Amino acid sequence: MKITDIKTYLMQVGARPGLPGSTPAGKAGEADFRGSRNWLFVKIETDEGISGIGECSGWPRVVQTAVLDYRSILIGEDPRDIDRLWHRMFIASMGHGMLGTIGGGALTGIEMALWDIKGKALGQPIWNLLGGRFRDKIRVYGHAKTPDRARELMARGYKGIKVGFTGAVELDKVAAIRETVGSDVDVMVDAHGPSWMTAKDAIIVGRELEALDLLFFEDPVAPENLDALQRVRDAVDVPLAAGERVSNIWGIRPYVERELVDVIQPDTGRAGGITQMRKMAAMAEAHYITMAPHSGSLGPVAEFAALHVMATIPNALMLERVELDWAGRYDVVSPVLQVVDGHLPVPDAPGLGVELIEEEVGKYPSQRNVSDMPADDGRAYEPGTASECVYFQPRLQRRARLRLTPSDK
């Protein structure tokens, strides 16, 4: 079997002209692209008529170029030599500098498609080629910023709720959601910036969160600031989670070897591929660390890949699922998975167990892949400072903003 072609399918989802949720951006004739993103899918074809699909993230409009650049070294190769081809691509790219999430995204989508081909060729689901299953369903969690949204997710069967913030964590909002869902539902907090909190502010917030029985506190400080993460780790009695921006086992290594977190969160579209994620899970297992893959910006194909990985590792925690972000999410693939009692079923069909509906993808051509600064609402940035575009900020009015149930209310 030989690879004959590699194709890419890029689409725009979320807020943009002509799509639900678009709002004016403040300049005549422009649309607000905040909340918008691109999905990039890959299709690898072979001379035996078997094709495989994958999904890339990181910066999809740029990753697309990287994927197509790899065509020159992959066409004519046997797609079943998955790890060898991964290393060939990795080495071929190193002359341009060490790979970040762009290179990682390209490798991921291609490697995922290679696994899809191998599973189809052998008539087996990928999980069976990875050593078999520990479990046939994977627990998932959803996102809520209001009690009403949390109730909606619970009505759909979710048993895990994550409250995400860009900028400072609104502690009373977390407390309200914890009260709404009760003690039988896991609650997580994602503090990702910008603007990122300083280590001191993250510690203050983390200590307040201790009373709310969190499953984990995610990305309390900027991802490259590992010494700050260590400070938070030493000072806060809440499980920590991080790692969605790494692109291979070397990226996750310091988080695991320094035991900076309780949960690693590799992104299924840019972590380097299914094999890399399995290796990350094994590294984490040796340190009694669990894995909960990130999928906050991903489309539905990568979700299938994550289910295969999560089925086959002993230290699986939960899978992030963004189910209600855009009405067309599940029009682009078949079949569509449904949450039942807080879990998604592990696919049994050969390969990934999902196919791309190319004509649906074609309805949403890519227009833009970067979003501008968030609205100056006093949440992501200190009031009146959004135009400064700073990467991190200390918080002012600290008693009111960094304390649960502020005393001045």
Summary of the structure (lengths in Angstrom):
residues: 409
radius of gyration: 21.0
end to end distance: 68.5
largest distance: 70.2
contacts: 1443
relative contact order: 0.16
helix: 36%
strand: 18%
